[in-house]
């Protein structure tokens, strides 16, 4: 019994000795916690709404109607440029948009020395992507611009010298060129199997819908029949001889495609199998005019027609456009090389290269690079909005278009007609 009691006493003594340090340390721990009490709530910083950054505004949940800029554009080509007072923009520094009137003091090719009324002489260069118009805004022959010719220059001063101007367009005080009957080609020489039919109209075409009034008969069935024709063959001509595929990047309306040293021009890339091998800058302002007719390959060359536009009114709220079409053929200025004012409407007609052109003889068309002058004063092309019905109609074996000589309008059809019973014999 005494041994058991002694054992209990011994265990109690050990337990007491073991708890003594925890009791003493516990007092010290309590004192420390009381010095920095735990918070019962985390305070939030106050937000000053007056100094918050402006957040981007999201588009409305209900879409709003977008106005059509085409309805505000006038397509009239009338108006004498030299009977008006267009505001001038004289260059004060390099890389600055300019427009001014002057007189040619010296002409050499596409380079000119133009004397302003102030007496300052500017060196003006009209490069591959510059074009010429007369006082009625119609394209004109640059060879007629000589010493003493009054001109309007639209372009940009060069970065290194404000007195040197890279022109986008030059308007020359030249008379309107009259097309004569002798300027027309002998259309009996059209290659087989092409035939051309020309119908004189009593009056100008009526629009929306297109209606034509010929001197004889009716053209209603012609307009219906052409809608049954399709343009499918042209897409086969985006390939070159060796299978390369051509394409072009036309996002030149974007800000990043604007040259800071040439603010009136925009950038275009030509690619082959996704490899960029040609790029250029050309005059372009935002407008509803068509931008490109597309790129295609034929006979070992590729063709890219573009539309160059220049706003001749410096008022940012007013746009008055002059324009021309320019075709690049395998990195070459096709129009200047072959004597055209412009070329446009490239397509494939019965496996033949087709396009319209304008030169000193008026308007015509070409088949496999053989020109046929029609003696037209106008062939509408690239029109938009309510005027788009005036554009040519393209199909694989058929093209129709409207032309004007003086005040008289014509409806024209060019067909590849192969007799149904013609075949091949083996």
C-alpha positions in Angstrom: 0.0 0.0 0.0 2.7 2.5 1.0 4.5 1.7 -2.3 1.4 2.5 -4.3 0.9 5.8 -2.5 4.5 6.8 -3.0 4.1 6.1 -6.7 0.9 8.4 -6.9 2.7 11.1 -5.0 5.7 10.8 -7.3 3.4 11.2 -10.4 1.6 14.2 -9.0 5.0 15.9 -8.2 6.3 15.3 -11.8 3.1 16.7 -13.3 3.3 19.8 -11.1 6.9 20.4 -12.1 6.1 19.9 -15.8 3.3 22.6 -15.7 5.2 25.3 -13.9 7.1 26.7 -17.0 3.9 26.8 -19.1 2.1 28.7 -16.4 4.9 31.3 -16.1 5.3 31.6 -19.9 1.6 32.0 -20.4 1.6 35.2 -18.5 4.2 36.7 -20.7 2.3 35.6 -23.9 -0.9 37.2 -22.7 0.9 40.5 -22.0 2.3 40.6 -25.6 -1.1 39.9 -27.2 -2.7 42.7 -25.3 -0.2 45.2 -26.6 -1.3 44.6 -30.3 -4.9 43.4 -30.3 -6.2 41.7 -33.4 -8.5 43.9 -35.5 -12.1 43.0 -35.7 -12.6 44.6 -39.2 -10.3 45.4 -42.2 -10.7 49.1 -43.2 -11.3 49.9 -46.9 -9.6 52.9 -48.6 -11.9 55.7 -49.6 -12.3 55.9 -53.5 -12.3 59.4 -55.0 -14.6 59.2 -58.0 -13.3 62.6 -59.3 -9.8 61.2 -60.0 -10.8 57.9 -61.7 -9.6 57.5 -65.3 -12.2 57.9 -68.0 -13.3 54.4 -69.1 -14.0 53.6 -72.8 -17.6 53.9 -73.8 -19.2 50.6 -75.0 -21.3 50.5 -78.1 -25.0 50.8 -77.5 -26.9 47.6 -77.0 -29.4 48.7 -79.7 -27.5 49.3 -83.0 -28.0 52.7 -84.6 -28.4 53.3 -88.3 -25.1 54.3 -90.0 -25.4 57.0 -92.6 -24.3 56.2 -96.1 -21.5 58.5 -97.2 -22.2 57.6 -100.9 -25.4 59.6 -100.8 -23.4 62.8 -100.1 -21.0 62.4 -103.0 -21.6 64.2 -106.3 -20.3 62.3 -109.4 -20.6 65.2 -111.8 -17.4 65.9 -113.7 -18.4 69.4 -114.7 -17.0 72.7 -113.4 -14.1 74.7 -114.7 -11.3 74.5 -112.2 -9.6 77.6 -113.5 -12.8 79.8 -113.1 -12.9 79.1 -109.4 -10.8 80.2 -106.4 -9.6 77.1 -104.7 -7.9 77.8 -101.4 -4.1 77.4 -101.6 -1.8 75.5 -99.2 1.7 76.7 -99.7 4.5 74.6 -98.2 6.1 76.1 -95.0 8.1 72.9 -94.3 8.8 69.5 -95.6 6.3 66.6 -95.7 3.4 69.0 -95.8 0.3 68.8 -98.0 0.3 71.5 -100.7 -2.0 72.9 -103.4 -1.3 76.0 -105.4 -1.7 77.6 -108.8 1.2 78.7 -111.0 2.7 78.9 -114.5 5.1 76.3 -115.9 8.5 78.0 -116.4 10.2 74.8 -117.6 9.0 71.3 -118.6 11.1 68.2 -118.9 9.3 64.9 -119.1 7.2 64.6 -115.9 9.3 67.2 -114.1 8.4 70.9 -114.0 9.5 74.2 -112.6 6.3 76.0 -111.6 6.3 79.7 -110.8 3.8 80.8 -108.1 2.2 84.3 -108.2 4.5 85.3 -105.3 7.5 84.7 -107.5 8.7 81.5 -105.8 9.6 78.7 -108.2 8.8 75.2 -107.1 10.3 72.0 -108.5 7.4 69.7 -109.2 7.7 66.0 -110.0 4.8 63.8 -111.3 5.8 60.2 -110.6 4.3 56.9 -111.7 1.3 57.3 -109.3 0.5 60.9 -110.3 -2.0 61.8 -113.0 -3.0 64.8 -115.2 -6.5 66.4 -115.7 -7.6 69.4 -117.7 -9.8 72.3 -116.6 -12.9 70.1 -116.8 -11.3 67.4 -114.5 -11.0 65.0 -117.5 -7.7 63.1 -118.0 -5.4 64.8 -120.4 -2.1 64.4 -122.3 0.9 65.5 -120.2 2.8 66.2 -123.5 0.6 69.2 -124.0 1.9 70.8 -120.8 4.6 73.2 -122.0 6.3 76.4 -120.9 3.6 79.1 -120.1 0.8 76.6 -119.3 -1.2 77.5 -116.2 -1.4 74.6 -113.7 -2.8 73.6 -110.4 -0.5 71.4 -108.3 -1.8 69.0 -105.6 0.7 67.0 -103.6 3.3 67.1 -100.8 6.5 68.9 -100.2 9.5 66.6 -99.9 11.0 65.9 -96.4 14.4 67.5 -97.2 13.2 70.6 -99.1 9.9 72.4 -98.9 10.4 73.9 -102.4 10.4 70.5 -104.0 7.0 69.0 -104.6 5.9 65.4 -105.2 2.6 65.8 -107.1 -0.4 63.5 -106.7 -2.2 65.3 -109.6 -1.7 68.2 -111.9 -4.6 70.1 -113.4 -3.6 72.0 -116.6 -5.4 74.8 -118.3 -5.9 72.9 -121.6 -8.8 72.8 -123.9 -11.1 69.7 -124.1 -10.0 67.2 -126.6 -12.6 66.4 -129.2 -13.0 62.8 -130.5 -13.5 62.5 -134.2 -14.9 59.7 -136.3 -11.4 59.1 -137.8 -10.2 58.1 -134.3 -12.4 54.9 -134.4 -10.8 51.6 -135.3 -12.0 49.3 -138.0 -14.0 46.9 -135.9 -14.3 44.4 -138.8 -10.8 43.3 -137.8 -12.0 41.9 -134.5 -10.5 38.4 -134.1 -12.6 35.3 -134.4 -15.1 34.6 -132.7 -15.7 38.1 -131.3 -18.5 40.3 -132.6 -19.5 43.8 -131.4 -23.0 45.2 -131.4 -23.6 48.9 -130.8 -27.1 50.4 -130.2 -27.7 54.1 -130.3 -30.0 55.4 -127.6 -32.6 58.2 -127.9 -31.7 59.6 -124.5 -29.3 59.0 -121.5 -30.0 55.7 -119.5 -32.6 55.7 -116.9 -31.6 54.3 -113.5 -33.1 52.2 -110.7 -33.9 50.1 -112.6 -31.7 50.5 -115.6 -33.8 51.3 -118.7 -32.6 52.0 -122.2 -34.5 53.6 -125.2 -32.8 52.6 -128.5 -33.6 54.4 -131.7 -35.1 51.1 -133.0 -36.7 48.2 -131.3 -36.2 47.4 -127.6 -33.3 46.3 -125.4 -35.4 44.9 -122.5 -34.6 41.3 -123.6 -30.9 42.1 -123.9 -30.8 43.4 -120.3 -32.7 40.2 -119.1 -30.5 37.8 -121.1 -27.2 39.2 -119.8 -28.3 38.4 -116.2 -28.2 34.7 -117.2 -24.5 34.9 -118.0 -21.9 34.3 -115.3 -18.3 35.4 -114.7 -16.6 32.4 -113.3 -13.5 31.9 -115.5 -11.7 35.0 -114.3 -10.8 33.4 -110.9 -8.6 30.9 -112.7 -6.2 33.6 -113.7 -4.8 34.5 -110.3 -2.1 31.8 -110.8 1.2 32.3 -112.7 3.0 30.0 -115.1 4.6 28.1 -112.2 1.7 27.8 -109.9 2.4 30.9 -107.8 -0.7 32.6 -106.4 -0.9 36.4 -106.5 -2.7 38.6 -103.9 -2.6 42.1 -102.7 -3.1 43.7 -99.3 -5.4 46.7 -99.6 -5.9 47.9 -96.0 -4.5 51.3 -97.0 -7.3 53.2 -95.4 -5.8 52.3 -92.0 -3.8 54.9 -90.1 -0.7 52.6 -89.9 -0.6 52.4 -93.6 -0.2 56.1 -94.1 3.3 57.4 -94.8 4.1 60.2 -92.2 6.4 61.8 -94.8 3.7 61.6 -97.5 0.3 62.1 -95.8 -1.7 62.1 -99.0 -0.6 58.6 -100.0 -1.5 55.1 -98.8 0.3 51.8 -98.9 -0.3 48.6 -101.0 1.5 45.3 -101.0 1.6 42.7 -103.7 2.3 39.1 -102.6 3.1 35.8 -104.3 2.6 32.7 -102.2 2.5 34.9 -99.1 5.8 36.4 -99.9 5.9 40.2 -100.3 7.9 41.2 -103.4 6.4 44.6 -104.4 5.0 47.5 -102.5 4.1 51.0 -103.4 2.4 54.2 -102.2 -0.3 55.9 -104.3 -2.7 58.9 -103.9 -5.8 57.8 -101.9 -8.5 59.6 -99.8 -11.4 58.0 -98.1 -14.2 57.8 -100.7 -16.9 55.5 -101.9 -15.1 54.9 -105.2 -14.0 51.3 -105.8 -10.5 50.6 -104.5 -9.2 47.7 -106.6 -10.5 45.5 -109.4 -8.4 42.6 -108.2 -5.2 41.0 -109.3 -4.8 38.4 -112.0 -2.1 36.7 -114.1 -2.1 36.3 -117.8 0.7 35.4 -120.3 3.4 35.4 -117.6 2.5 38.8 -116.2 0.3 39.9 -113.3 -2.0 42.9 -113.5 -3.3 45.0 -110.6 -5.6 48.0 -111.4 -6.1 50.5 -108.6 -8.0 53.8 -108.3 -6.1 57.0 -107.3 -8.1 59.7 -105.7 -7.2 63.3 -104.8 -9.2 65.7 -102.7 -8.6 69.1 -104.3 -10.5 71.1 -101.6 -8.4 71.6 -98.4 -11.5 72.2 -96.3 -11.7 69.0 -94.1 -15.5 69.3 -94.2 -15.7 69.4 -98.0 -14.4 66.7 -100.4 -14.1 67.4 -104.1 -12.5 64.4 -105.8 -10.5 64.0 -109.0 -9.4 60.5 -109.9 -7.7 58.2 -112.3 -7.1 54.5 -112.7 -3.6 53.1 -112.8 -2.6 49.5 -113.6 0.6 47.9 -112.4 1.8 45.1 -114.7 4.6 43.0 -113.1 5.9 46.0 -111.1 5.7 48.2 -114.2 3.6 51.3 -114.8 1.4 49.8 -117.5 -0.4 52.9 -118.6 2.7 55.2 -119.1 4.6 52.4 -120.8 1.9 51.8 -123.4 0.6 55.3 -123.9 -2.7 55.1 -122.0 -4.2 57.9 -119.8 -5.6 55.0 -117.8 -6.7 51.3 -118.1 -9.4 49.6 -116.2 -12.0 46.8 -116.1 -9.5 43.9 -116.5 -11.1 40.6 -117.1 -10.9 37.4 -119.1 -13.2 37.2 -122.1 -13.3 33.7 -123.7 -9.8 33.0 -122.4 -8.5 36.3 -123.8 -7.1 39.2 -121.8 -9.7 42.1 -121.9 -9.5 45.7 -120.5 -10.8 49.2 -121.3 -8.5 52.1 -121.8 -8.5 55.8 -122.3 -6.0 57.7 -124.5 -5.9 60.8 -126.7 -8.4 59.2 -129.1 -11.0 58.7 -126.4 -12.1 55.3 -124.9 -11.7 51.8 -126.3 -10.9 48.2 -125.3 -8.1 45.8 -125.8 -8.2 42.0 -126.6 -4.9 40.2 -125.9 -3.1 43.6 -126.0 -4.5 44.6 -129.4 -6.3 48.0 -129.1 -9.6 48.9 -130.6 -10.5 52.6 -130.4 -14.2 53.2 -130.1 -14.1 57.0 -130.1 -16.2 57.3 -127.0 -15.9 60.4 -124.8 -16.9 58.4 -121.7 -17.3 54.8 -120.5 -18.6 54.8 -116.9 -16.7 52.5 -114.6 -16.3 52.1 -110.8 -19.5 53.9 -110.0 -21.3 53.2 -106.7 -24.6 53.8 -105.0 -27.4 54.8 -107.4 -25.0 55.1 -110.3 -23.6 51.5 -110.1 -26.0 50.3 -112.9 -23.9 52.3 -115.3 -21.0 50.0 -114.8 -20.0 47.4 -117.4 -21.4 43.9 -117.1 -18.8 41.1 -117.3 -19.3 37.4 -118.1 -17.1 34.6 -119.4 -18.0 35.1 -123.1 -19.9 38.4 -123.0 -19.3 42.0 -121.9 -21.8 44.8 -122.1 -21.2 48.5 -121.3 -22.5 52.0 -121.9 -20.6 54.7 -123.9 -21.1 58.3 -124.8 -20.1 60.3 -127.9 -20.8 63.9 -127.4 -24.4 64.0 -126.1 -25.4 60.6 -127.5 -25.3 57.5 -125.5 -24.8 53.9 -126.7 -25.4 50.4 -125.4 -22.6 48.0 -126.5 -22.3 44.2 -126.4 -19.1 42.3 -127.1 -19.6 38.6 -127.6 -17.6 35.5 -128.3 -19.9 33.7 -130.7 -19.0 30.1 -131.6 -21.5 28.2 -133.7 -23.2 25.4 -131.8 -22.4 22.8 -134.5 -18.7 23.6 -134.5 -16.7 20.8 -133.0 -13.4 19.0 -133.2 -12.7 16.1 -135.5 -10.3 13.3 -134.4 
